[in-house]
């Protein structure tokens, strides 16, 4: 019985076979459409990045997005305030200050 199940599993097609076949059959126009959609998304939303984005820029976007999320949720700020033993206003102010340069100054650009 176990051998029959193993033999059946070996003959059964992979669950990713359909996806691989679909990717292989993708036309150039489909690829162009996907790339244009990605470019539109990147121009619309700053944090989605681009090909020339540095690690520092990416990290800054991630940290600022996190701080904006914390500031937008008062219950999260109250949790942080209790955990740190600070007032709600102080924690909110600190989060806003950290948004200025969350990862420190940018690295020096090599020319």
C-alpha positions, 0 to 999 in steps of 0.5 A, spaced: 500 500 500 505 504 501 509 502 495 503 504 491 502 511 494 509 512 493 509 510 485 503 514 484 506 520 487 512 519 483 507 519 477 503 525 479 505 532 476 508 537 480 504 542 483 508 548 480 508 545 473 503 549 471 506 555 474 512 554 470 509 552 464 505 559 464 511 563 465 514 560 459 508 561 455 508 569 457 509 573 451 513 579 450 507 584 451 505 581 457 512 582 460 511 589 458 505 590 461 507 587 468 514 592 467 509 598 466 505 596 472 511 596 476 513 603 474 507 606 475 506 603 482 513 605 483 512 612 481 505 612 485 508 610 492 515 612 494 517 606 498 516 601 493 523 603 491 527 603 484 533 599 481 538 604 483 535 605 490 541 604 495 540 599 502 540 606 506 534 609 502 531 602 503 532 602 510 530 609 511 523 608 507 522 601 512 523 605 518 519 611 516 513 607 514 514 603 521 514 610 525 508 612 521 504 606 523 506 607 530 504 614 530 497 612 526 495 607 532 494 610 539 494 604 542 501 602 539 503 608 542 500 607 549 503 600 549 510 603 548 509 608 553 507 603 558 513 599 556 518 604 557 515 608 563 514 614 559 508 619 557 504 618 551 506 625 548 513 623 549 513 617 546 509 620 540 514 626 540 520 621 540 517 617 534 516 623 530 524 625 531 526 619 529 523 619 523 528 625 521 534 620 520 532 613 522 538 610 520 543 616 521 546 620 516 547 617 509 553 614 507 558 618 503 557 617 496 563 615 492 564 618 485 
